[in-house]
Amino acid sequence: MSVRYHQRGGQRVVPDYVCQREGVARGTPPCQRFLGRDVDAAVSELLLAEVTPEAVAATLAVHDEVRARAADAARLRQQAVERARYEAELAQRRYVRADPDNRLVAGVLEGEWNEKLRALETARETAERQRQADEAQLGAVERAALVALPGDFAQLWRDPRTTDQDRKRLVRLIIEDVTLLKTDHIVAQVRCKGGATRTLTVPLPPPFAEARLTPVGTLAAIDQLLDQATDREVALELNAHGYHTFAGLPFQATHVRQLRHDHGLKDRYTRLREAGLLTAEELAARLHVRPQTIWRRYRSGRLRGERYNDRGTCLFYPLAESGRGQPDDEEA
């Protein structure tokens, strides 16, 4: 399958996986095609789930077991060398004792001796070759690196500075290939480098019209945050808690403002007005002062107010009747 990318705002964000071999060869429609975002996310979760401290501990245990068995095998190979040496020496003694005048017997015994020498050399070479392979064992430094691998791998994978190319290199170190099949869902058969396989089931993405809908939970979070925050502050809180737009992008104030309008959510100003807060002009009229005086008292901390937009414009809490008419220090 080939991959294509959607671009939004000049950035490559969403992949498509397309099976179009027959289409390229014969001009037929693609065999199957679907968004790769959810498949990529499922494979990412699989990688993070596979590279765990428990998996590393199991690997080290298997390595230790293999090393123990290798020591037993080395003893058996050494015994084979000793047996071949004995048989070669025995063949040599037989040849030395033979009557040199009996050339036929001497020739046969010499041939047997040479054969035993070749067998001895083969046993030695096999033992030495296997000994060198068995010496590739883990030292203290390698073991410490393996123990730290899960945390390092997860940190590197999630780091926003890690490029897609680097993530692909990491995938190739662990995964041999992935076979995808689209039915009423997506089945991903993942084959790892060691031969182990994993099967992932990924729901099909919703239709385009539904995919552009903001989840109900996100709208509820926006509605709740608007009680205490402006559009920009709401966007920052949503991003901090892992919410994204339907396109998978971080929220901005414009997104929050558009969702308010589309879904009839009350803005910050309306909520504060319904709570009884007043404009500077209204509060100034109650106190028989100018609006500029209200702002001066607010900036000096003598009046309480709440910002209702990202420009810093405020509404003010009403004062008790006893505060009416109090002169301002700066007012003539």
C-alpha positions in Angstrom: 0.0 0.0 0.0 1.2 3.5 -0.7 0.7 6.5 1.5 -0.7 10.0 0.8 -0.8 13.0 3.1 -3.5 15.6 3.6 -2.2 19.1 4.2 -3.8 21.7 6.3 -2.3 25.1 6.9 0.8 24.1 4.9 1.5 21.2 7.3 1.3 17.5 6.6 -1.0 16.1 9.2 -3.2 13.1 8.1 -2.0 10.1 6.0 -4.1 8.0 3.7 -3.3 4.4 2.9 -4.2 3.3 -0.6 -3.9 -0.1 -2.3 -3.6 0.9 -6.0 -1.3 -1.6 -7.6 -4.0 -2.8 -9.9 -5.1 0.7 -10.5 -1.6 1.7 -11.7 -1.3 -1.4 -13.8 -4.8 -1.6 -15.3 -6.5 1.7 -14.5 -9.0 0.1 -12.1 -10.2 1.9 -8.9 -8.2 1.4 -5.7 -8.6 -2.0 -4.0 -9.0 -0.3 -0.6 -8.4 3.2 0.8 -8.8 4.6 4.3 -7.5 7.3 6.7 -4.3 6.1 8.4 -4.5 8.3 11.5 -6.2 5.7 13.6 -4.0 2.9 12.3 -0.9 4.9 13.1 -2.2 5.6 16.6 -2.9 1.9 17.2 0.5 0.8 16.0 2.1 3.5 18.2 0.2 2.2 21.3 1.3 -1.3 20.4 5.0 -0.2 20.2 4.8 1.5 23.6 3.0 -1.5 25.1 5.6 -3.9 23.7 8.7 -2.0 24.8 8.1 -2.3 28.6 10.2 -3.0 31.6 8.5 -6.4 31.9 9.5 -7.2 28.3 13.1 -6.2 28.9 13.2 -8.3 32.1 11.9 -11.3 30.1 14.5 -10.7 27.4 17.3 -10.6 30.0 15.9 -13.8 31.6 15.9 -15.6 28.3 19.4 -14.3 27.6 20.6 -15.7 30.9 18.9 -19.0 30.2 20.5 -19.2 26.8 23.9 -18.4 28.3 23.4 -21.3 30.8 22.5 -23.7 28.1 25.5 -22.4 26.0 27.8 -23.4 28.8 26.4 -26.9 28.8 26.7 -27.1 25.0 30.3 -25.9 25.2 31.2 -28.8 27.6 29.6 -31.2 25.2 31.6 -29.8 22.2 34.8 -30.0 24.3 34.0 -33.6 25.0 33.6 -34.2 21.3 37.0 -32.6 20.6 38.6 -34.8 23.3 37.0 -37.9 21.8 38.2 -37.0 18.3 41.7 -36.4 19.7 41.7 -39.8 21.3 40.5 -41.5 18.2 43.2 -39.7 16.1 45.9 -40.7 18.6 44.7 -44.3 18.6 44.8 -44.3 14.8 48.3 -42.9 14.9 49.5 -45.7 17.3 48.0 -48.3 15.0 49.8 -46.9 12.0 53.1 -46.7 13.9 52.8 -50.3 15.0 52.1 -51.6 11.5 54.7 -53.6 9.7 56.2 -51.2 7.1 56.8 -54.1 4.7 53.1 -54.7 4.6 52.3 -51.7 2.4 48.6 -52.6 2.0 47.9 -52.6 5.8 50.1 -49.5 6.3 48.2 -47.6 3.6 44.8 -48.4 5.1 46.0 -47.4 8.6 47.5 -44.2 7.3 44.2 -43.4 5.6 42.3 -44.0 8.8 44.7 -41.8 10.7 44.3 -38.9 8.2 40.5 -39.2 8.4 40.6 -39.0 12.2 42.9 -35.9 12.0 40.4 -34.2 9.7 37.6 -35.1 12.1 39.7 -33.6 15.0 40.3 -30.4 13.1 36.6 -30.1 12.2 35.6 -30.6 15.9 38.1 -28.0 17.0 36.9 -25.4 14.4 33.2 -26.0 15.3 34.0 -25.6 19.0 36.0 -22.4 18.4 33.4 -20.9 16.1 30.6 -21.6 18.6 32.7 -20.3 21.5 33.2 -16.9 19.7 29.5 -16.7 19.1 28.7 -17.5 22.7 31.0 -14.8 23.9 28.6 -12.1 22.6 27.1 -11.8 26.0 25.7 -8.7 27.8 28.0 -6.8 30.1 26.9 -4.5 33.0 26.7 -1.4 30.7 24.6 -3.2 28.1 22.2 -4.5 30.8 21.8 -1.0 32.2 21.0 0.3 28.8 18.4 -2.4 28.2 16.8 -1.7 31.6 16.5 2.1 30.7 15.3 1.3 27.2 11.5 1.5 27.8 11.6 4.9 29.4 14.0 6.3 26.8 12.0 4.8 23.9 8.7 6.2 25.2 10.2 9.6 25.8 11.8 9.7 22.3 8.6 8.5 20.6 6.4 11.2 22.3 8.9 14.0 22.0 7.4 16.6 19.6 11.0 17.3 18.3 11.2 13.7 17.0 10.5 13.8 13.3 8.3 11.4 11.4 11.4 10.0 9.6 13.0 9.1 13.0 9.8 7.4 14.2 9.8 5.4 11.0 13.3 4.3 11.7 12.3 3.2 15.2 9.4 1.2 13.7 11.7 -0.6 11.3 13.8 -1.8 14.2 10.9 -3.5 15.8 8.3 -4.3 13.1 8.9 -6.3 10.0 5.6 -5.4 8.2 1.9 -4.7 8.7 -0.8 -6.2 6.6 -4.1 -4.2 6.4 -7.5 -5.4 5.5 -10.6 -3.2 5.4 -14.1 -4.8 6.0 -16.6 -3.3 8.4 -13.5 -2.3 10.4 -9.7 -2.3 9.8 -7.7 -5.4 10.7 -3.9 -4.8 11.1 -1.7 -7.9 11.2 1.6 -6.7 12.7 4.7 -9.0 12.2 7.6 -8.2 14.5 11.3 -8.7 13.7 11.5 -11.8 15.9 8.6 -13.4 14.2 5.9 -12.7 16.8 2.6 -11.4 15.4 -0.1 -9.1 16.8 -3.6 -8.5 15.5 -5.1 -5.0 15.9 -8.7 -4.1 15.2 -9.3 -0.5 14.4 -12.8 1.0 13.9 -13.4 2.7 10.6 -13.3 6.5 10.7 -16.8 8.1 10.7 -18.1 9.6 7.4 -16.8 13.0 6.4 -19.8 14.9 7.7 -19.6 13.2 11.1 -15.8 13.5 11.2 -16.2 17.3 11.1 -18.5 17.3 14.2 -17.0 18.3 17.5 -17.5 15.6 20.2 -20.1 16.3 22.8 -17.6 16.0 25.6 -15.5 18.8 24.0 -18.5 21.1 23.7 -19.3 20.4 27.4 -15.8 21.3 28.4 -16.0 24.5 26.5 -19.3 25.4 28.0 -18.0 24.8 31.5 -14.7 26.7 30.9 -16.6 29.8 29.6 -17.9 30.3 33.1 -14.4 31.3 34.2 -12.4 32.1 31.1 -12.2 34.0 27.8 -12.1 32.4 24.4 -8.3 32.4 24.3 -8.0 31.1 27.9 -10.5 28.3 27.0 -8.4 27.3 24.0 -5.3 27.1 26.2 -7.1 25.0 28.8 -8.4 22.6 26.1 -5.0 22.1 24.7 -3.5 21.5 28.1 -6.0 18.7 28.7 -5.4 17.0 25.4 -8.5 18.2 23.4 -8.2 18.8 19.7 -10.4 20.1 16.9 -12.1 17.7 14.5 -9.1 18.1 12.3 -6.7 17.0 15.0 -5.2 20.5 15.5 -4.7 22.5 18.7 -7.5 24.8 19.7 -7.2 28.6 19.1 -9.5 31.4 20.2 -11.1 31.5 16.8 -12.1 27.8 17.1 -13.8 28.4 20.5 -15.6 31.5 19.1 -16.9 29.6 16.1 -18.1 26.7 18.2 -19.9 29.1 20.5 -21.7 30.6 17.6 -22.5 27.3 15.9 -23.8 25.6 19.0 -25.5 28.5 20.8 -23.2 28.6 23.8 -23.4 31.8 25.8 -20.3 33.9 25.6 -18.4 35.1 28.7 -20.0 38.6 28.5 -23.6 37.2 28.6 -22.7 34.9 31.5 -21.3 37.7 33.6 -24.3 40.0 32.8 -26.7 37.3 33.9 -24.7 37.0 37.1 -25.4 40.7 37.8 -22.1 42.3 36.8 -22.2 45.9 35.5 -20.4 47.9 32.8 -18.1 50.7 33.9 -20.7 53.2 32.7 -23.5 51.5 34.7 -21.4 51.3 37.9 -20.2 54.9 37.5 -23.8 56.1 37.2 -24.7 54.3 40.5 -21.7 55.8 42.3 -22.1 59.3 40.7 -18.6 59.2 39.3 -17.1 59.1 35.8 -16.3 55.8 34.1 -12.6 56.7 34.2 -12.8 56.6 38.0 -14.2 53.1 37.9 -11.3 51.9 35.8 -8.8 53.7 38.1 -10.3 52.0 41.2 -10.2 48.7 39.4 -6.6 49.0 38.5 -5.7 50.0 42.1 -7.5 47.0 43.5 -10.4 48.9 45.1 -13.0 47.4 42.8 -13.5 43.8 41.6 -14.0 43.1 38.0 -14.0 40.1 35.6 -12.5 40.2 32.0 -15.0 39.0 29.4 -12.8 39.2 26.3 -9.1 38.7 25.3 -8.6 42.5 25.1 -9.0 42.9 28.8 -12.4 44.6 28.8 -14.1 44.1 32.2 -17.5 44.0 33.9 -17.7 45.0 37.5 -19.3 43.6 40.6 -22.0 46.0 42.0 -21.2 47.8 45.2 -23.5 48.2 48.3 -25.5 51.4 48.6 -23.1 52.5 51.3 -20.4 52.9 48.6 -22.4 55.3 46.5 -21.0 58.8 46.2 -17.6 58.1 47.8 -15.2 60.6 46.3 -12.2 59.4 44.3 -8.8 60.6 45.4 -7.9 61.7 41.9 -11.3 63.2 41.1 -11.7 67.0 41.4 
